[in-house]
């Protein structure tokens, strides 16, 4: 048999677990929304800066190919 105090503690603990599970669900939903927004922003900025970073990436690749060729010669 549980005492009234033990019963009250168990009820409070059960309520805390239920509230924690609800909070976890909200946090998960917020995290998903943040990731979706980040992906949207990332896509937009990559498109905006594409003309600047693509030539630099190509230049770096070309230099690395030249280094590889020079090292192999």
Rosetta blueprint (number, residue, H / E / L):
1 X L
2 X L
3 X L
4 X H
5 X H
6 X H
7 X H
8 X H
9 X H
10 X H
11 X H
12 X H
13 X H
14 X H
15 X H
16 X H
17 X H
18 X H
19 X H
20 X H
21 X H
22 X H
23 X H
24 X H
25 X H
26 X H
27 X H
28 X H
29 X H
30 X H
31 X H
32 X H
33 X H
34 X H
35 X H
36 X H
37 X H
38 X H
39 X H
40 X H
41 X H
42 X H
43 X H
44 X H
45 X H
46 X H
47 X H
48 X H
49 X H
50 X H
51 X H
52 X H
53 X H
54 X H
55 X H
56 X H
57 X H
58 X H
59 X H
60 X H
61 X H
62 X H
63 X H
64 X H
65 X H
66 X H
67 X H
68 X H
69 X H
70 X H
71 X H
72 X H
73 X L
